[in-house]
């Protein structure tokens, strides 16, 4: 059965970049309305910081949102995605 108007299903892209040049791929994915989990554990700390700064700025410019999930893991989502925290209900 074919859908008359194709709908794009929400996607989560998991990326583990090894160098800064791959940072633009993460921003492009958010621009295409995909949520990105970025794991920077394979990068040198200076490159990881540069990458997170670049991606954070690009996603901010797209009105997206970002969250730090761990020491080297970050979540970037387009504006239409709502991020819920289990800690929000805590005082």
Secondary structure as UniProt FT lines:
FT   STRAND          12..15
FT   HELIX           20..22
FT   HELIX           23..31
FT   TURN            32..33
FT   STRAND          35..39
FT   TURN            41..42
FT   HELIX           45..61
FT   TURN            62..63
FT   STRAND          65..68
FT   STRAND          73..77
FT   TURN            79..80
FT   HELIX           86..89
//
